[in-house]
Amino acid sequence: MKIDIKVIEKLENLAMLEVEDKEKMAKDLQEIVNFVEMLNELDTEGIEPSFRVLDITTPLREDEPKRSDIIKDVLAHAPKAKDGYFIVPKIIEG
């Protein structure tokens, strides 16, 4: 794929951005595209797709609810709190 000023202008329009140095952006994007296209040349025949580097899984545990007093600890540091809630100034007039 050839990246030129026309492609950069189209990307500007789609992203609703303005690129100051279109030539430099085109050059940089062309280098990225060239690198990705180079990856297509790799022989991956017989290699299974993978989603992680190591062949290990995350150990699972039972999802058991536990009682926690963290709310009391958090609210203890609040400037104002009442009945388990933060008290904040009213900012919307109704």
Buried (B, 14 or more C-beta within 10 A) or exposed (E): EEBEEEBBEEBBEEEEEEBEEBEEBBEEBBEEBEEEEEEEEEEEEEEEEEEEEEEEEEEEEEEEEEEEEEEEEEBEEEEEBEEEEEEEEEEEEE
